[in-house]
Amino acid sequence: MYKKTIGNYGEEVAKEHLEESGYTILDRNFRCRTGEIDIIAEKHHIIIFAEVKSRYNSLYGNPCESVNYLKRLKIYKTAKFYIIKNNLMNFDFRFDVIEIILNYKNNKKCINHIKNAFQI
């Protein structure tokens, strides 16, 4: 339950960051048979599929390092389904990872938006 709470908070922070950066949020927590995508957004005719990773520390590595090959493949297949379902073939696409590093002692957070983090 604790991990889910941190994850939900991180996704909200990432959503706010994207909106402040001029992105339009198209969908959140899009699920289908192949997987889930945390945030789907659009800016300048580019659709981004964003995986959000939130952590309180980097004891087990940077948050983006947990997006391994199998996770990337699931995101790709889910994105492909979303593109076909919503008839978005005329857009460019990108896969981003948004790291949210939280601080135990205060409310400060560090946001690292890794654009074009991976390709399949």
DRENTORKOL-3810 file (N, C-alpha, C; in nm, 4 decimals):
REM DRENTORKOL-3810
@n.u->0.0829; n.v->-0.1196; n.w->0.0000; ca.u->0.0000; ca.v->0.0000; ca.w->0.0000; c.u->0.0872; c.v->0.1257; c.w->0.0000
@n.u->0.1980; n.v->0.1237; n.w->0.0741; ca.u->0.2888; ca.v->0.2376; ca.w->0.0839; c.u->0.3480; c.v->0.2714; c.w->-0.0524
@n.u->0.3913; n.v->0.1679; n.w->-0.1273; ca.u->0.4478; ca.v->0.1897; ca.w->-0.2611; c.u->0.3448; c.v->0.2526; c.w->-0.3543
@n.u->0.2213; n.v->0.2073; n.w->-0.3441; ca.u->0.1143; ca.v->0.2596; ca.w->-0.4286; c.u->0.0884; c.v->0.4071; c.w->-0.3987
@n.u->0.0922; n.v->0.4430; n.w->-0.2700; ca.u->0.0716; ca.v->0.5827; ca.w->-0.2303; c.u->0.1825; c.v->0.6711; c.w->-0.2866
@n.u->0.3068; n.v->0.6267; n.w->-0.2758; ca.u->0.4206; ca.v->0.7020; ca.w->-0.3299; c.u->0.4077; c.v->0.7128; c.w->-0.4817
@n.u->0.3707; n.v->0.6026; n.w->-0.5455; ca.u->0.3543; ca.v->0.6019; ca.w->-0.6913; c.u->0.2466; c.v->0.6982; c.w->-0.7374
@n.u->0.1328; n.v->0.6986; n.w->-0.6684; ca.u->0.0236; ca.v->0.7897; ca.w->-0.7048; c.u->0.0652; c.v->0.9357; c.w->-0.6869
@n.u->0.1350; n.v->0.9637; n.w->-0.5776; ca.u->0.1824; ca.v->1.1000; ca.w->-0.5536; c.u->0.2821; c.v->1.1417; c.w->-0.6626
@n.u->0.3736; n.v->1.0529; n.w->-0.6948; ca.u->0.4717; ca.v->1.0818; ca.w->-0.7995; c.u->0.4067; c.v->1.1079; c.w->-0.9333
@n.u->0.3045; n.v->1.0316; n.w->-0.9675; ca.u->0.2328; ca.v->1.0525; ca.w->-1.0940; c.u->0.1625; c.v->1.1880; c.w->-1.0962
@n.u->0.1093; n.v->1.2296; n.w->-0.9829; ca.u->0.0443; ca.v->1.3603; ca.w->-0.9748; c.u->0.1477; c.v->1.4724; c.w->-0.9933
@n.u->0.2643; n.v->1.4575; n.w->-0.9303; ca.u->0.3725; ca.v->1.5552; ca.w->-0.9454; c.u->0.4170; c.v->1.5607; c.w->-1.0914
@n.u->0.4323; n.v->1.4443; n.w->-1.1549; ca.u->0.4740; ca.v->1.4374; ca.w->-1.2953; c.u->0.3697; c.v->1.5026; c.w->-1.3857
@n.u->0.2430; n.v->1.4790; n.w->-1.3602; ca.u->0.1348; ca.v->1.5396; ca.w->-1.4388; c.u->0.1414; c.v->1.6918; c.w->-1.4299
@n.u->0.1572; n.v->1.7434; n.w->-1.3091; ca.u->0.1664; ca.v->1.8882; ca.w->-1.2892; c.u->0.2892; c.v->1.9452; c.w->-1.3618
@n.u->0.4005; n.v->1.8729; n.w->-1.3551; ca.u->0.5229; ca.v->1.9160; ca.w->-1.4237; c.u->0.4997; c.v->1.9242; c.w->-1.5745
@n.u->0.4367; n.v->1.8228; n.w->-1.6305; ca.u->0.4098; ca.v->1.8225; ca.w->-1.7745; c.u->0.3168; c.v->1.9371; c.w->-1.8138
@n.u->0.2116; n.v->1.9581; n.w->-1.7362; ca.u->0.1180; ca.v->2.0676; ca.w->-1.7665; c.u->0.1882; c.v->2.2030; c.w->-1.7591
@n.u->0.2736; n.v->2.2216; n.w->-1.6583; ca.u->0.3486; ca.v->2.3469; ca.w->-1.6460; c.u->0.4465; c.v->2.3650; c.w->-1.7619
@n.u->0.4883; n.v->2.2546; n.w->-1.8233; ca.u->0.5810; ca.v->2.2593; ca.w->-1.9366; c.u->0.5088; c.v->2.2695; c.w->-2.0708
@n.u->0.3767; n.v->2.2850; n.w->-2.0676; ca.u->0.3003; ca.v->2.3071; ca.w->-2.1898; c.u->0.2412; c.v->2.1835; c.w->-2.2539
@n.u->0.2477; n.v->2.0676; n.w->-2.1874; ca.u->0.1891; ca.v->1.9450; ca.w->-2.2416; c.u->0.0396; c.v->1.9401; c.w->-2.2095
@n.u->-0.0350; n.v->1.8766; n.w->-2.2975; ca.u->-0.1758; ca.v->1.8470; ca.w->-2.2736; c.u->-0.1848; c.v->1.7008; c.w->-2.2338
@n.u->-0.2427; n.v->1.6735; n.w->-2.1196; ca.u->-0.2576; ca.v->1.5353; ca.w->-2.0731; c.u->-0.3744; c.v->1.4715; c.w->-2.1470
@n.u->-0.3473; n.v->1.3613; n.w->-2.2146; ca.u->-0.4508; ca.v->1.2900; ca.w->-2.2901; c.u->-0.5117; c.v->1.1772; c.w->-2.2088
@n.u->-0.4288; n.v->1.1122; n.w->-2.1283; ca.u->-0.4763; ca.v->0.9962; ca.w->-2.0518; c.u->-0.3804; c.v->0.9694; c.w->-1.9374
@n.u->-0.4334; n.v->0.9080; n.w->-1.8327; ca.u->-0.3513; ca.v->0.8647; ca.w->-1.7189; c.u->-0.3875; c.v->0.7214; c.w->-1.6849
@n.u->-0.2866; n.v->0.6460; n.w->-1.6491; ca.u->-0.3045; ca.v->0.5054; ca.w->-1.6112; c.u->-0.3853; c.v->0.4277; c.w->-1.7145
@n.u->-0.3486; n.v->0.4461; n.w->-1.8401; ca.u->-0.4152; ca.v->0.3729; ca.w->-1.9479; c.u->-0.3766; c.v->0.2261; c.w->-1.9379
@n.u->-0.4778; n.v->0.1410; n.w->-1.9311; ca.u->-0.4545; ca.v->-0.0034; ca.w->-1.9177; c.u->-0.5205; c.v->-0.0784; c.w->-2.0324
@n.u->-0.4518; n.v->-0.1829; n.w->-2.0719; ca.u->-0.5096; ca.v->-0.2791; ca.w->-2.1652; c.u->-0.4480; c.v->-0.4145; c.w->-2.1310
@n.u->-0.4784; n.v->-0.5115; n.w->-2.2105; ca.u->-0.4319; ca.v->-0.6480; ca.w->-2.1851; c.u->-0.2789; c.v->-0.6585; c.w->-2.1759
@n.u->-0.2069; n.v->-0.5766; n.w->-2.2522; ca.u->-0.0607; ca.v->-0.5888; ca.w->-2.2575; c.u->0.0126; c.v->-0.5128; c.w->-2.1466
@n.u->-0.0529; n.v->-0.4132; n.w->-2.0854; ca.u->0.0161; ca.v->-0.3398; ca.w->-1.9805; c.u->-0.0510; c.v->-0.2084; c.w->-1.9465
@n.u->0.0280; n.v->-0.1181; n.w->-1.8858; ca.u->-0.0219; ca.v->0.0111; ca.w->-1.8420; c.u->0.0800; c.v->0.1203; c.w->-1.8759
@n.u->0.0282; n.v->0.2377; n.w->-1.9080; ca.u->0.1119; ca.v->0.3550; ca.w->-1.9291; c.u->0.0661; c.v->0.4601; c.w->-1.8289
@n.u->0.1617; n.v->0.5147; n.w->-1.7537; ca.u->0.1276; ca.v->0.6085; ca.w->-1.6464; c.u->0.0641; c.v->0.7365; c.w->-1.6988
@n.u->0.1306; n.v->0.8020; n.w->-1.7937; ca.u->0.0785; ca.v->0.9281; ca.w->-1.8473; c.u->0.0989; c.v->0.9315; c.w->-1.9987
@n.u->-0.0054; n.v->0.9742; n.w->-2.0685; ca.u->0.0034; ca.v->0.9963; ca.w->-2.2126; c.u->-0.0281; c.v->1.1437; c.w->-2.2339
@n.u->0.0635; n.v->1.2140; n.w->-2.3003; ca.u->0.0480; ca.v->1.3584; ca.w->-2.3184; c.u->0.0863; c.v->1.3964; c.w->-2.4611
@n.u->0.0531; n.v->1.5214; n.w->-2.4971; ca.u->0.0827; ca.v->1.5700; ca.w->-2.6320; c.u->0.1333; c.v->1.7136; c.w->-2.6242
@n.u->0.2347; n.v->1.7423; n.w->-2.7078; ca.u->0.2866; ca.v->1.8781; ca.w->-2.7222; c.u->0.3510; c.v->1.8891; c.w->-2.8598
@n.u->0.3167; n.v->1.9930; n.w->-2.9325; ca.u->0.3729; ca.v->2.0183; ca.w->-3.0662; c.u->0.3575; c.v->1.8973; c.w->-3.1588
@n.u->0.2406; n.v->1.8363; n.w->-3.1566; ca.u->0.2084; ca.v->1.7225; ca.w->-3.2434; c.u->0.2957; c.v->1.5988; c.w->-3.2152
@n.u->0.3474; n.v->1.5901; n.w->-3.0933; ca.u->0.4224; ca.v->1.4719; ca.w->-3.0500; c.u->0.3486; c.v->1.4115; c.w->-2.9309
@n.u->0.3179; n.v->1.2839; n.w->-2.9404; ca.u->0.2559; ca.v->1.2111; ca.w->-2.8302; c.u->0.3681; c.v->1.1495; c.w->-2.7471
@n.u->0.3631; n.v->1.1717; n.w->-2.6160; ca.u->0.4620; ca.v->1.1067; ca.w->-2.5298; c.u->0.3922; c.v->1.0041; c.w->-2.4412
@n.u->0.4596; n.v->0.8937; n.w->-2.4262; ca.u->0.4168; ca.v->0.7882; ca.w->-2.3359; c.u->0.5179; c.v->0.7906; c.w->-2.2215
@n.u->0.4725; n.v->0.8328; n.w->-2.1038; ca.u->0.5636; ca.v->0.8549; ca.w->-1.9923; c.u->0.5470; c.v->0.7499; c.w->-1.8829
@n.u->0.6583; n.v->0.6938; n.w->-1.8427; ca.u->0.6647; ca.v->0.6046; ca.w->-1.7275; c.u->0.7182; c.v->0.6875; c.w->-1.6116
@n.u->0.6449; n.v->0.6892; n.w->-1.5006; ca.u->0.6829; ca.v->0.7678; ca.w->-1.3840; c.u->0.7384; c.v->0.6740; c.w->-1.2773
@n.u->0.8561; n.v->0.7091; n.w->-1.2260; ca.u->0.9199; ca.v->0.6311; ca.w->-1.1201; c.u->0.9494; c.v->0.7235; c.w->-1.0032
@n.u->0.8957; n.v->0.6914; n.w->-0.8870; ca.u->0.9133; ca.v->0.7740; ca.w->-0.7673; c.u->0.9918; c.v->0.6959; c.w->-0.6626
@n.u->1.0843; n.v->0.7654; n.w->-0.5956; ca.u->1.1677; ca.v->0.7033; ca.w->-0.4920; c.u->1.1997; c.v->0.8064; c.w->-0.3845
@n.u->1.2317; n.v->0.7566; n.w->-0.2677; ca.u->1.2808; ca.v->0.8427; ca.w->-0.1599; c.u->1.4323; c.v->0.8475; c.w->-0.1568
@n.u->1.4972; n.v->0.7539; n.w->-0.2236; ca.u->1.6435; ca.v->0.7554; ca.w->-0.2292; c.u->1.6890; c.v->0.6719; c.w->-0.3478
@n.u->1.8180; n.v->0.6726; n.w->-0.3703; ca.u->1.8719; ca.v->0.5945; ca.w->-0.4818; c.u->1.9518; c.v->0.4746; c.w->-0.4306
@n.u->1.9102; n.v->0.4231; n.w->-0.3169; ca.u->1.9771; ca.v->0.3084; ca.w->-0.2551; c.u->1.9832; c.v->0.1891; c.w->-0.3508
@n.u->1.8804; n.v->0.1715; n.w->-0.4298; ca.u->1.8757; ca.v->0.0602; ca.w->-0.5251; c.u->1.8968; c.v->0.1082; c.w->-0.6688
@n.u->1.9621; n.v->0.2218; n.w->-0.6851; ca.u->1.9879; ca.v->0.2769; ca.w->-0.8175; c.u->1.8924; c.v->0.3902; c.w->-0.8486
@n.u->1.9170; n.v->0.4553; n.w->-0.9594; ca.u->1.8279; ca.v->0.5625; ca.w->-1.0033; c.u->1.6931; c.v->0.5049; c.w->-1.0433
@n.u->1.5867; n.v->0.5795; n.w->-1.0225; ca.u->1.4532; ca.v->0.5278; ca.w->-1.0570; c.u->1.4412; c.v->0.4797; c.w->-1.2015
@n.u->1.5051; n.v->0.5507; n.w->-1.2957; ca.u->1.4918; ca.v->0.5133; ca.w->-1.4366; c.u->1.5531; c.v->0.3763; c.w->-1.4660
@n.u->1.6459; n.v->0.3328; n.w->-1.3822; ca.u->1.7099; ca.v->0.2033; ca.w->-1.4042; c.u->1.6132; c.v->0.0861; c.w->-1.3855
@n.u->1.5007; n.v->0.1112; n.w->-1.3200; ca.u->1.4031; ca.v->0.0038; ca.w->-1.3000; c.u->1.3156; c.v->-0.0179; c.w->-1.4238
@n.u->1.3305; n.v->0.0669; n.w->-1.5251; ca.u->1.2561; ca.v->0.0486; ca.w->-1.6503; c.u->1.3418; c.v->-0.0395; c.w->-1.7403
@n.u->1.3348; n.v->-0.1685; n.w->-1.7141; ca.u->1.4176; ca.v->-0.2657; ca.w->-1.7862; c.u->1.3570; c.v->-0.3009; c.w->-1.9223
@n.u->1.4228; n.v->-0.3894; n.w->-1.9925; ca.u->1.3796; ca.v->-0.4251; ca.w->-2.1277; c.u->1.2362; c.v->-0.4774; c.w->-2.1304
@n.u->1.1993; n.v->-0.5645; n.w->-2.0377; ca.u->1.0631; ca.v->-0.6199; ca.w->-2.0375; c.u->0.9588; c.v->-0.5116; c.w->-2.0118
@n.u->0.9896; n.v->-0.4180; n.w->-1.9215; ca.u->0.8983; ca.v->-0.3079; ca.w->-1.8934; c.u->0.8844; c.v->-0.2185; c.w->-2.0167
@n.u->0.9962; n.v->-0.1896; n.w->-2.0828; ca.u->0.9927; ca.v->-0.1073; ca.w->-2.2040; c.u->0.9099; c.v->-0.1749; c.w->-2.3126
@n.u->0.9256; n.v->-0.3055; n.w->-2.3267; ca.u->0.8499; ca.v->-0.3806; ca.w->-2.4271; c.u->0.6998; c.v->-0.3741; c.w->-2.3977
@n.u->0.6616; n.v->-0.3867; n.w->-2.2720; ca.u->0.5203; ca.v->-0.3758; ca.w->-2.2336; c.u->0.4655; c.v->-0.2369; c.w->-2.2653
@n.u->0.5441; n.v->-0.1344; n.w->-2.2341; ca.u->0.5012; ca.v->0.0027; ca.w->-2.2622; c.u->0.4835; c.v->0.0208; c.w->-2.4126
@n.u->0.5786; n.v->-0.0298; n.w->-2.4899; ca.u->0.5717; ca.v->-0.0185; ca.w->-2.6364; c.u->0.4454; c.v->-0.0861; c.w->-2.6912
@n.u->0.4179; n.v->-0.2076; n.w->-2.6460; ca.u->0.2996; ca.v->-0.2798; ca.w->-2.6947; c.u->0.1708; c.v->-0.2092; c.w->-2.6535
@n.u->0.1687; n.v->-0.1560; n.w->-2.5332; ca.u->0.0511; ca.v->-0.0832; ca.w->-2.4853; c.u->0.0335; c.v->0.0460; c.w->-2.5649
@n.u->0.1437; n.v->0.1145; n.w->-2.5936; ca.u->0.1390; ca.v->0.2374; ca.w->-2.6737; c.u->0.0870; c.v->0.2073; c.w->-2.8143
@n.u->0.1331; n.v->0.0991; n.w->-2.8715; ca.u->0.0890; ca.v->0.0593; ca.w->-3.0055; c.u->-0.0630; c.v->0.0379; c.w->-3.0072
@n.u->-0.1139; n.v->-0.0277; n.w->-2.9048; ca.u->-0.2581; ca.v->-0.0489; ca.w->-2.8931; c.u->-0.3308; c.v->0.0853; c.w->-2.8810
@n.u->-0.2779; n.v->0.1755; n.w->-2.7990; ca.u->-0.3388; ca.v->0.3071; ca.w->-2.7779; c.u->-0.3424; c.v->0.3861; c.w->-2.9084
@n.u->-0.2346; n.v->0.3819; n.w->-2.9838; ca.u->-0.2248; ca.v->0.4540; ca.w->-3.1116; c.u->-0.3312; c.v->0.4040; c.w->-3.2097
@n.u->-0.3426; n.v->0.2738; n.w->-3.2209; ca.u->-0.4413; ca.v->0.2155; ca.w->-3.3132; c.u->-0.5833; c.v->0.2450; c.w->-3.2658
@n.u->-0.6076; n.v->0.2259; n.w->-3.1359; ca.u->-0.7411; ca.v->0.2467; ca.w->-3.0785; c.u->-0.7888; c.v->0.3901; c.w->-3.0995
@n.u->-0.6970; n.v->0.4866; n.w->-3.0885; ca.u->-0.7341; ca.v->0.6274; ca.w->-3.0969; c.u->-0.7009; c.v->0.6919; c.w->-3.2313
@n.u->-0.6639; n.v->0.6078; n.w->-3.3292; ca.u->-0.6364; ca.v->0.6542; ca.w->-3.4654; c.u->-0.5374; c.v->0.7723; c.w->-3.4665
@n.u->-0.4203; n.v->0.7502; n.w->-3.4076; ca.u->-0.3192; ca.v->0.8557; ca.w->-3.3928; c.u->-0.1976; c.v->0.8319; c.w->-3.4811
@n.u->-0.2154; n.v->0.7673; n.w->-3.5948; ca.u->-0.1026; ca.v->0.7331; ca.w->-3.6805; c.u->-0.0323; c.v->0.8549; c.w->-3.7404
@n.u->-0.0968; n.v->0.9717; n.w->-3.7417; ca.u->-0.0368; ca.v->1.0908; ca.w->-3.8021; c.u->0.0491; c.v->1.1713; c.w->-3.7044
@n.u->0.0700; n.v->1.1206; n.w->-3.5854; ca.u->0.1511; ca.v->1.1887; ca.w->-3.4848; c.u->0.2901; c.v->1.1258; c.w->-3.4777
@n.u->0.3847; n.v->1.2028; n.w->-3.4248; ca.u->0.5139; ca.v->1.1460; ca.w->-3.3866; c.u->0.5005; c.v->1.0993; c.w->-3.2421
@n.u->0.5855; n.v->1.0050; n.w->-3.2031; ca.u->0.5758; ca.v->0.9461; ca.w->-3.0700; c.u->0.7109; c.v->0.9445; c.w->-3.0018
@n.u->0.7053; n.v->0.9442; n.w->-2.8685; ca.u->0.8273; ca.v->0.9421; ca.w->-2.7902; c.u->0.7988; c.v->0.8707; c.w->-2.6581
@n.u->0.8999; n.v->0.8026; n.w->-2.6064; ca.u->0.8891; ca.v->0.7333; ca.w->-2.4781; c.u->0.9787; c.v->0.8035; c.w->-2.3768
@n.u->0.9175; n.v->0.8593; n.w->-2.2726; ca.u->0.9896; ca.v->0.9329; ca.w->-2.1694; c.u->0.9824; c.v->0.8594; c.w->-2.0364
@n.u->1.0790; n.v->0.8888; n.w->-1.9515; ca.u->1.0750; ca.v->0.8446; ca.w->-1.8125; c.u->1.0850; c.v->0.9697; c.w->-1.7273
@n.u->0.9974; n.v->0.9792; n.w->-1.6286; ca.u->1.0007; ca.v->1.0929; ca.w->-1.5371; c.u->1.0335; c.v->1.0390; c.w->-1.3983
@n.u->1.1504; n.v->1.0796; n.w->-1.3475; ca.u->1.1940; ca.v->1.0388; ca.w->-1.2141; c.u->1.1504; c.v->1.1446; c.w->-1.1136
@n.u->1.0935; n.v->1.0994; n.w->-1.0040; ca.u->1.0557; ca.v->1.1879; ca.w->-0.8949; c.u->1.1325; c.v->1.1397; c.w->-0.7716
@n.u->1.2247; n.v->1.2230; n.w->-0.7235; ca.u->1.3002; ca.v->1.1911; ca.w->-0.6027; c.u->1.2407; c.v->1.2750; c.w->-0.4894
@n.u->1.1862; n.v->1.2070; n.w->-0.3909; ca.u->1.1208; ca.v->1.2747; ca.w->-0.2786; c.u->1.2174; c.v->1.2865; c.w->-0.1614
@n.u->1.1908; n.v->1.3807; n.w->-0.0717; ca.u->1.2750; ca.v->1.4029; ca.w->0.0443; c.u->1.1941; c.v->1.3738; c.w->0.1708
@n.u->1.2481; n.v->1.2883; n.w->0.2592; ca.u->1.1806; ca.v->1.2542; ca.w->0.3848; c.u->1.1630; c.v->1.3757; c.w->0.4756
@n.u->1.2626; n.v->1.4624; n.w->0.4782; ca.u->1.2688; ca.v->1.5683; ca.w->0.5785; c.u->1.1812; c.v->1.6892; c.w->0.5479
@n.u->1.1573; n.v->1.7144; n.w->0.4204; ca.u->1.0743; ca.v->1.8290; ca.w->0.3848; c.u->0.9928; c.v->1.7940; c.w->0.2610
@n.u->0.9212; n.v->1.8886; n.w->0.2119; ca.u->0.8319; ca.v->1.8640; ca.w->0.0985; c.u->0.8992; c.v->1.8818; c.w->-0.0364
@n.u->1.0300; n.v->1.8987; n.w->-0.0393; ca.u->1.0997; ca.v->1.9220; ca.w->-0.1650; c.u->1.1050; c.v->1.7944; c.w->-0.2479
@n.u->1.1013; n.v->1.8140; n.w->-0.3775; ca.u->1.1099; ca.v->1.7000; ca.w->-0.4685; c.u->1.1957; c.v->1.7397; c.w->-0.5875
@n.u->1.2652; n.v->1.6442; n.w->-0.6408; ca.u->1.3483; ca.v->1.6659; ca.w->-0.7586; c.u->1.2832; c.v->1.5918; c.w->-0.8745
@n.u->1.2615; n.v->1.6628; n.w->-0.9846; ca.u->1.1978; ca.v->1.6038; ca.w->-1.1028; c.u->1.3016; c.v->1.5961; c.w->-1.2135
@n.u->1.3196; n.v->1.4766; n.w->-1.2668; ca.u->1.4115; ca.v->1.4556; ca.w->-1.3778; c.u->1.3316; c.v->1.3969; c.w->-1.4942
@n.u->1.3015; n.v->1.4803; n.w->-1.5928; ca.u->1.2235; ca.v->1.4372; ca.w->-1.7095; c.u->1.3219; c.v->1.3940; c.w->-1.8181
@n.u->1.3303; n.v->1.2653; n.w->-1.8409; ca.u->1.4214; ca.v->1.2099; ca.w->-1.9413; c.u->1.3426; c.v->1.1912; c.w->-2.0708
@n.u->1.3632; n.v->1.2840; n.w->-2.1635; ca.u->1.2912; ca.v->1.2781; ca.w->-2.2901; c.u->1.3574; c.v->1.1760; c.w->-2.3818
@n.u->1.2724; n.v->1.1034; n.w->-2.4547; ca.u->1.3213; ca.v->1.0015; ca.w->-2.5487; c.u->1.4130; c.v->0.9023; c.w->-2.4764
@n.u->1.3681; n.v->0.8574; n.w->-2.3598; ca.u->1.4484; ca.v->0.7722; ca.w->-2.2713; c.u->1.4818; c.v->0.6364; c.w->-2.3329
@n.u->1.3927; n.v->0.5875; n.w->-2.4166; ca.u->1.4200; ca.v->0.4580; ca.w->-2.4794; c.u->1.3435; c.v->0.4470; c.w->-2.6096
@n.u->1.3879; n.v->0.3529; n.w->-2.6907; ca.u->1.3206; ca.v->0.3186; ca.w->-2.8150; c.u->1.3224; c.v->0.1663; c.w->-2.8269
@n.u->1.2285; n.v->0.1156; n.w->-2.8996; ca.u->1.2213; ca.v->-0.0300; ca.w->-2.9201; c.u->1.2521; c.v->-0.0567; c.w->-3.0664
END
